[in-house]
Amino acid sequence: MPEALSPRDIAASLTEHWSPRVIAELDQSYVKVAKVQGTIGWHSHESEDELFVVLKGCLRIDMEAGPVVLNEGDLFVVPAGTRHNPSAPDECLIMLIERKSTLHTGTVVNEKTRTLAEQLRPIPGNACSREFD
């Protein structure tokens, strides 16, 4: 039976910051959620756009052209090839839509970089437990 997902609830259940998890597939893209706080570091995705949606909290995306601040419910697309550095002073829940080929931190590898295998790990307890009449 098809199931609806709550990206916000799934993101809230995550225990690691800056460790996105795939929750759905859309054509040649993944829908991911993450819990973030602090900064991830400057990077770019040379051939792929990256869509950010803030599910809870506030996210700042620094770019060479200037920063963009996203509040809960806001959406922003970082164009392909644009160096950017997302950060959140307080814990923030986000949803991302990226091509399946998008590397987590582009060509930059640091302690926050996650492999695709790590992002595809099952998320415990994400099944719907509500009853409907």
Residue pairs with C-beta under 8 A, 6 or more apart in sequence:
3 127
3 128
4 128
5 23
5 24
5 126
7 23
7 31
7 33
7 55
7 95
8 33
8 55
8 56
8 93
9 126
10 21
10 23
10 33
10 123
10 126
11 33
11 34
11 35
11 55
11 56
11 93
11 94
11 95
12 35
12 56
12 93
13 123
13 124
13 125
13 126
14 21
14 33
14 34
14 35
14 123
15 35
16 35
17 34
17 35
17 36
17 37
17 38
17 91
17 112
18 34
18 36
18 38
18 40
18 112
18 114
19 34
19 35
19 112
19 114
19 118
19 119
20 32
20 33
20 34
20 96
20 104
20 114
20 119
21 32
21 33
21 34
21 119
21 120
21 121
21 123
22 30
22 31
22 32
22 119
22 120
23 31
23 32
23 33
23 123
23 126
24 30
24 31
25 31
25 100
26 97
28 99
28 100
28 101
29 97
29 98
29 99
29 100
30 96
30 97
30 98
30 99
30 100
30 102
30 119
31 95
31 96
31 97
32 95
32 96
32 97
32 98
32 119
33 55
33 93
33 94
33 95
33 96
34 93
34 94
34 96
35 91
35 92
35 93
36 59
36 86
36 88
36 91
36 92
36 93
36 94
37 88
37 89
37 90
37 91
37 92
38 87
38 88
39 85
39 86
39 87
40 85
40 86
40 87
40 105
40 112
41 85
41 105
41 108
41 110
41 112
42 62
42 83
42 84
42 85
42 108
43 83
43 84
43 85
43 105
43 106
43 107
43 108
44 81
44 82
44 83
44 84
44 106
44 107
45 78
45 80
45 81
45 98
45 102
45 103
45 106
46 80
46 81
46 106
46 107
47 80
47 81
47 101
48 80
48 98
48 99
48 101
48 102
49 77
49 78
49 79
49 80
49 98
49 99
50 77
50 78
50 84
50 96
50 97
50 98
50 102
51 75
51 76
51 77
51 78
51 96
51 97
51 98
52 59
52 61
52 70
52 75
52 76
52 77
52 78
52 86
52 94
52 95
52 96
53 73
53 74
53 75
53 94
53 95
53 96
53 97
54 70
54 71
54 72
54 73
54 74
54 75
54 92
54 93
54 94
55 72
55 93
55 94
55 95
56 72
56 92
56 93
57 72
57 88
57 90
57 91
57 92
57 93
58 69
58 70
58 71
58 72
58 88
58 89
58 90
58 92
59 69
59 70
59 86
59 87
59 88
59 92
59 94
60 67
60 68
60 69
60 70
60 86
60 87
60 88
61 67
61 68
61 69
61 70
61 76
61 78
61 84
61 85
61 86
61 87
62 84
62 85
62 86
62 87
63 78
63 82
63 83
63 84
63 85
64 82
64 83
65 82
68 76
70 76
78 84
104 113
104 114
104 115
104 116
104 119
105 112
105 113
